[in-house]
Amino acid sequence: MDSNGSGWPDPPQNTENSEASQPQHGGTALLVGNPTPSPRGASARLRLSTIGDCKREIRRNYIRAQNGEISATEAGKFVWIISTLSNLIADAELEDRVSALELDRK
């Protein structure tokens, strides 16, 4: 599960599409290369700044895979990245809450 010894799961193998990266931009996670083509054909940036945003995008990719618009493998790659972002968002929110509690104790 984690060949690098970090305790985190290894990323999916055979990631040919390196556009689905997760740069940080002003504290908001972004996916570059929106899996849904925009009306003009240019790739749009998808804002995933809350767990709700991640949940909606995972559901959208599941439906697209069910409808045959994308392969299950491709959907799985997107879902893995989005799930990782969701976990990072939850961890950051928890860290903020703990920090606030620690400041109140002092």
C-alpha positions as CSV (number, residue, x, y, z in Angstrom):
1,M,0.0,0.0,0.0
2,D,2.7,2.5,0.8
3,S,6.0,1.6,-0.8
4,N,7.6,4.9,0.2
5,G,7.3,4.4,4.0
6,S,5.3,7.6,4.4
7,G,2.1,6.0,5.7
8,W,0.2,7.5,2.7
9,P,-1.2,5.2,0.0
10,D,0.7,5.1,-3.3
11,P,-0.8,7.1,-6.1
12,P,-2.5,5.1,-8.9
13,Q,-0.2,3.6,-11.4
14,N,0.0,4.5,-15.1
15,T,-1.0,8.1,-14.8
16,E,-0.6,9.1,-18.5
17,N,-2.6,12.3,-18.0
18,S,-0.4,14.4,-15.8
19,E,-2.7,17.4,-16.3
20,A,-4.8,16.3,-13.3
21,S,-2.4,17.9,-10.8
22,Q,-3.2,19.7,-7.7
23,P,-1.4,23.0,-7.5
24,Q,-2.2,25.3,-4.6
25,H,-3.5,28.7,-5.5
26,G,-4.2,31.1,-2.7
27,G,-5.1,28.2,-0.3
28,T,-7.6,26.7,-2.7
29,A,-6.9,23.4,-4.3
30,L,-7.3,23.4,-8.0
31,L,-7.5,20.6,-10.6
32,V,-6.0,21.7,-13.9
33,G,-7.6,20.2,-17.0
34,N,-11.2,19.8,-16.1
35,P,-12.4,16.4,-17.2
36,T,-15.5,17.9,-18.8
37,P,-14.6,19.9,-21.9
38,S,-15.7,23.5,-21.7
39,P,-18.1,24.8,-24.4
40,R,-15.2,26.5,-26.2
41,G,-12.9,23.5,-25.9
42,A,-10.4,25.1,-23.5
43,S,-9.7,23.4,-20.2
44,A,-11.2,25.2,-17.2
45,R,-9.9,25.2,-13.7
46,L,-12.1,23.3,-11.2
47,R,-12.3,24.8,-7.7
48,L,-12.3,22.2,-5.0
49,S,-12.1,24.3,-1.8
50,T,-14.6,22.4,0.3
51,I,-15.4,18.8,1.1
52,G,-18.8,19.4,-0.5
53,D,-17.1,20.5,-3.7
54,C,-15.1,17.3,-3.7
55,K,-18.2,15.2,-3.0
56,R,-20.1,16.8,-6.0
57,E,-17.1,16.2,-8.3
58,I,-16.7,12.6,-7.2
59,R,-20.5,12.0,-7.9
60,R,-20.2,13.7,-11.3
61,N,-17.3,11.5,-12.3
62,Y,-19.2,8.4,-11.1
63,I,-22.2,9.3,-13.2
64,R,-20.0,10.1,-16.2
65,A,-18.4,6.6,-15.9
66,Q,-21.8,5.0,-15.6
67,N,-23.0,6.8,-18.7
68,G,-19.9,5.6,-20.6
69,E,-18.5,9.2,-21.1
70,I,-15.2,8.3,-19.5
71,S,-13.7,4.9,-18.7
72,A,-13.9,3.5,-15.2
73,T,-10.1,3.6,-15.0
74,E,-10.1,7.3,-15.8
75,A,-12.9,8.0,-13.3
76,G,-11.0,6.1,-10.7
77,K,-7.9,8.3,-11.2
78,F,-10.0,11.5,-10.9
79,V,-11.8,10.1,-7.8
80,W,-8.5,9.1,-6.2
81,I,-7.1,12.7,-6.6
82,I,-10.3,14.3,-5.5
83,S,-10.5,12.0,-2.4
84,T,-6.9,12.9,-1.5
85,L,-7.8,16.6,-1.7
86,S,-10.9,16.1,0.4
87,N,-8.8,14.4,3.1
88,L,-6.3,17.2,3.0
89,I,-9.1,19.8,3.4
90,A,-10.5,17.8,6.3
91,D,-7.1,17.6,7.9
92,A,-6.5,21.3,7.5
93,E,-9.9,22.2,9.0
94,L,-9.2,19.9,12.0
95,E,-5.8,21.4,12.4
96,D,-7.3,24.9,12.5
97,R,-9.9,23.9,15.1
98,V,-7.2,22.3,17.3
99,S,-5.0,25.4,17.0
100,A,-8.0,27.6,18.0
101,L,-8.7,25.4,21.0
102,E,-5.0,25.6,22.1
103,L,-5.0,29.4,21.8
104,D,-8.1,29.5,24.0
105,R,-6.5,27.4,26.7
106,K,-3.5,29.8,27.0
